Amino acid sequence: MDSLSKELNAYLARPEPRLDELMATIAQLSAQPPTLGEVTDQLDLLADLLVSRTPAREPVSPDQLLTFLHGTIGFQGDTERYHRPANSFVHRVLERRKGIPLTLAAIDVEVARRVDLELSIVGMPGHVLVGNKANPDRWFDPFSGGIALDVDDCVELFARLNPTGEFDRSMLASMPPIKFCRRMLANLRMAYLGRGDLNQLINILTLSANLDQSPATIRLELAQFLAAAGRSEQAANEYDHLAKLDPSNQSTYRLSATRLRTHRN
C-alpha cells in the first residue's frame, strides 16, 4: 500500500492531475486491477469514436459528447446496486457501462479532454454533476443519461436528495483532484462497509489516510479496523501516528497503542 499511496500522491502533485491516472491508481484496489494503459486505451477509443461521428473540422460540443456517451454508448447510473464496488472502479464502469455519478462524470471529463472540451467534476453534495467551463450556468447529470441542467434544476435535485439541507451556489463549483480522490475512496469505503469486507476496508482507509492533508479521523478509523482485524502492531503504529498529528489527544492515543501492544504480548 505504501507504493500505491506514493503513486497517487505523485499524480496529485502534478500541475494538472489527470483523472484517468487517479482512477486507474485507485482501481489497483480491485480484485482484477487494470493497467493505466488499459484504462487510457479505452478512453482514447471512446474519444476516437466520438470524433469519427462528428462532421469534419467541426468541434465536438458538450451536448454531442454527453449524447454520445450516455445515449449511443449507453453509460448509465446503476440504480439497482448503487453501492457495489464495481461502480467505483473505472475499468469495471467502462466494461459494464454502469456506475455512480462520480465515476460516470470522470469518464465524461476524460473523454472531453481528449477532444479538446473543458468539462469539470462538480461535487454537489449527494450527487456529482458535470460542469461546462464554457457555460458556467449549465451542468449535466451523468447518472440520469447526461441530461442538461440549469441552476433551478440543480436546486431542485439538491432539495430532493437533501431535504433538510440549504442550497448554496458554491456547491456547483469544480471539484479539485484531491477531493475527487477522497470522494471516490469514501464511496468505496461505503461499498465495502456494507459488505463487511474488513480487509478491503483497511486497504481503502490506508490509501485514504496516506493522501496528503487527510483528516485524522480517517487514520483513527483505520486504527480501529486494524485492531478489529487482530493486526495489533499495525493498529498501535497508527495510534502512534495519531499522537503526533493530534497533540491535544496524545495521551489517549498513546494509551490505545500501549494497550494493543500489551494485549499482543
Protein Blocks (a to p, Z undefined) as FASTA:
>chain_A
ZZmmmmmmmmmmpmbacfklmmmmmmmmpmbdcdfklmmmmmmmmmmmmmmmpcehiacd
fklmmmmmmmmnopacdfklmmgmklmgmklmmmnopacfklmmmmmmmmmmmnopacdd
dfbehiacdddfklmkbccdfknoopacdfklmmmmmmmmmmmbccdfklmpccdfklmm
mmmmmmmmmmmmmnopaklmmmmmmmmmmpghiafklmmmmmmmmmmnopamlmmmmmmm
mmmmmmmlmmmmmmmmmmmmmmmZZ
